[in-house]
Amino acid sequence: MKKIEAIIKPFKLDEVKEALQGVGLQGMTVVEAKGFGRQKGHTELYRGAEYVVDFLPKLKLELVVADDQVEAALEAIQTAAKTGKIGDGKIFVSDVLQAIRIRTGETGDTAL
């Protein structure tokens, strides 16, 4: 099993969700986040004063998938989240050693 964490622009959430459902994946966790990378934020004018906004709004998606679904999930996220502009986000993949469904006690892939 693999855990996929994707940092995306907030307005891309629905497209990413539909793309993941399209490849047969269901269930994810979405967390509102703020951050910056190469984008380095921007400046805003408020009541005549200029402010630096370092942390931009992002969404962090987390999903755990079976090993045979990883490539399809990555392709779906990349395709749906891409705008071609700086700040599109990043995807991280890591190993998951164990998964347990609390309600039934199922473990491994069956718990997903």
C-alpha positions as a Markdown table, in Angstrom:
| # | Residue | x | y | z |
|---|---|---|---|---|
| 1 | Met | 0.0 | 0.0 | 0.0 |
| 2 | Lys | 1.1 | 3.6 | -0.7 |
| 3 | Lys | 0.0 | 6.9 | 0.8 |
| 4 | Ile | -0.3 | 9.7 | -1.7 |
| 5 | Glu | -0.2 | 13.3 | -0.4 |
| 6 | Ala | -1.0 | 16.0 | -3.0 |
| 7 | Ile | -0.8 | 19.7 | -2.5 |
| 8 | Ile | -3.1 | 21.4 | -5.0 |
| 9 | Lys | -4.8 | 24.7 | -5.7 |
| 10 | Pro | -8.2 | 24.9 | -4.0 |
| 11 | Phe | -10.2 | 25.5 | -7.1 |
| 12 | Lys | -8.9 | 22.2 | -8.6 |
| 13 | Leu | -10.4 | 20.0 | -5.9 |
| 14 | Asp | -13.6 | 19.0 | -7.8 |
| 15 | Glu | -11.6 | 18.1 | -10.9 |
| 16 | Val | -9.2 | 16.0 | -9.0 |
| 17 | Lys | -11.9 | 14.2 | -7.0 |
| 18 | Glu | -13.8 | 13.4 | -10.3 |
| 19 | Ala | -10.6 | 12.2 | -11.9 |
| 20 | Leu | -9.8 | 9.9 | -9.0 |
| 21 | Gln | -13.4 | 8.5 | -9.0 |
| 22 | Gly | -13.0 | 8.0 | -12.7 |
| 23 | Val | -10.1 | 5.5 | -12.1 |
| 24 | Gly | -12.1 | 3.7 | -9.4 |
| 25 | Leu | -10.7 | 5.3 | -6.3 |
| 26 | Gln | -13.0 | 6.4 | -3.5 |
| 27 | Gly | -12.2 | 8.0 | -0.2 |
| 28 | Met | -9.7 | 10.7 | 0.6 |
| 29 | Thr | -8.9 | 13.2 | 3.3 |
| 30 | Val | -8.8 | 16.9 | 2.4 |
| 31 | Val | -7.1 | 19.4 | 4.7 |
| 32 | Glu | -7.0 | 23.2 | 4.2 |
| 33 | Ala | -3.4 | 24.3 | 4.2 |
| 34 | Lys | -1.2 | 27.4 | 3.6 |
| 35 | Gly | 2.2 | 27.4 | 2.1 |
| 36 | Phe | 4.6 | 28.5 | -0.5 |
| 37 | Gly | 7.4 | 27.1 | -2.7 |
| 38 | Arg | 8.9 | 28.7 | -5.7 |
| 39 | Gln | 5.8 | 30.9 | -5.9 |
| 40 | Lys | 7.0 | 32.8 | -2.9 |
| 41 | Gly | 3.7 | 34.5 | -2.2 |
| 42 | His | 2.7 | 37.9 | -3.4 |
| 43 | Thr | 2.0 | 41.5 | -2.3 |
| 44 | Glu | -1.4 | 43.0 | -1.7 |
| 45 | Leu | -2.6 | 46.5 | -1.3 |
| 46 | Tyr | -4.9 | 47.2 | 1.7 |
| 47 | Arg | -6.0 | 50.7 | 2.6 |
| 48 | Gly | -3.1 | 52.2 | 0.9 |
| 49 | Ala | -0.5 | 50.0 | 2.6 |
| 50 | Glu | 1.3 | 47.1 | 0.9 |
| 51 | Tyr | 1.4 | 43.7 | 2.6 |
| 52 | Val | 3.4 | 40.7 | 1.7 |
| 53 | Val | 1.3 | 37.5 | 1.7 |
| 54 | Asp | 3.8 | 34.7 | 2.2 |
| 55 | Phe | 1.5 | 31.8 | 2.7 |
| 56 | Leu | -0.9 | 31.0 | -0.1 |
| 57 | Pro | -4.1 | 28.9 | 0.3 |
| 58 | Lys | -3.7 | 25.3 | -0.7 |
| 59 | Leu | -5.4 | 22.0 | -0.2 |
| 60 | Lys | -3.6 | 18.8 | 1.0 |
| 61 | Leu | -5.2 | 15.6 | -0.2 |
| 62 | Glu | -4.3 | 12.3 | 1.4 |
| 63 | Leu | -5.3 | 8.9 | 0.1 |
| 64 | Val | -4.0 | 5.4 | 0.7 |
| 65 | Val | -4.2 | 3.1 | -2.3 |
| 66 | Ala | -3.2 | -0.5 | -3.1 |
| 67 | Asp | 0.1 | -0.8 | -4.9 |
| 68 | Asp | -1.5 | -1.6 | -8.3 |
| 69 | Gln | -3.6 | 1.6 | -8.2 |
| 70 | Val | -0.7 | 4.0 | -7.5 |
| 71 | Glu | 0.1 | 4.9 | -11.2 |
| 72 | Ala | -3.5 | 5.5 | -12.1 |
| 73 | Ala | -4.0 | 7.7 | -9.1 |
| 74 | Leu | -0.8 | 9.7 | -9.8 |
| 75 | Glu | -1.8 | 10.2 | -13.4 |
| 76 | Ala | -5.3 | 11.3 | -12.5 |
| 77 | Ile | -4.1 | 13.9 | -9.9 |
| 78 | Gln | -1.4 | 15.3 | -12.2 |
| 79 | Thr | -3.8 | 15.6 | -15.2 |
| 80 | Ala | -6.7 | 17.2 | -13.2 |
| 81 | Ala | -4.6 | 19.5 | -11.0 |
| 82 | Lys | -2.3 | 20.9 | -13.7 |
| 83 | Thr | -2.8 | 24.5 | -14.8 |
| 84 | Gly | 0.6 | 24.9 | -16.3 |
| 85 | Lys | 1.4 | 27.9 | -14.0 |
| 86 | Ile | 3.7 | 28.2 | -11.1 |
| 87 | Gly | 2.1 | 26.9 | -7.8 |
| 88 | Asp | 0.3 | 23.9 | -9.3 |
| 89 | Gly | 1.6 | 21.8 | -6.3 |
| 90 | Lys | 3.4 | 18.6 | -5.5 |
| 91 | Ile | 2.7 | 15.0 | -5.0 |
| 92 | Phe | 4.4 | 12.8 | -2.5 |
| 93 | Val | 4.3 | 9.0 | -2.3 |
| 94 | Ser | 5.3 | 6.9 | 0.7 |
| 95 | Asp | 4.9 | 3.4 | 1.9 |
| 96 | Val | 2.1 | 2.3 | 4.3 |
| 97 | Leu | 3.0 | -0.6 | 6.5 |
| 98 | Gln | -0.5 | -1.4 | 7.8 |
| 99 | Ala | -4.1 | -0.2 | 7.5 |
| 100 | Ile | -6.9 | -1.2 | 9.8 |
| 101 | Arg | -10.6 | -0.5 | 9.4 |
| 102 | Ile | -11.7 | 0.3 | 13.0 |
| 103 | Arg | -15.4 | -0.7 | 12.5 |
| 104 | Thr | -14.7 | -4.2 | 11.3 |
| 105 | Gly | -11.1 | -4.9 | 12.2 |
| 106 | Glu | -10.2 | -5.6 | 8.5 |
| 107 | Thr | -6.5 | -5.1 | 7.8 |
| 108 | Gly | -4.3 | -4.5 | 4.7 |
| 109 | Asp | -5.8 | -3.8 | 1.3 |
| 110 | Thr | -9.3 | -5.0 | 2.4 |
| 111 | Ala | -9.3 | -2.1 | 5.0 |
| 112 | Leu | -9.1 | 0.4 | 2.2 |
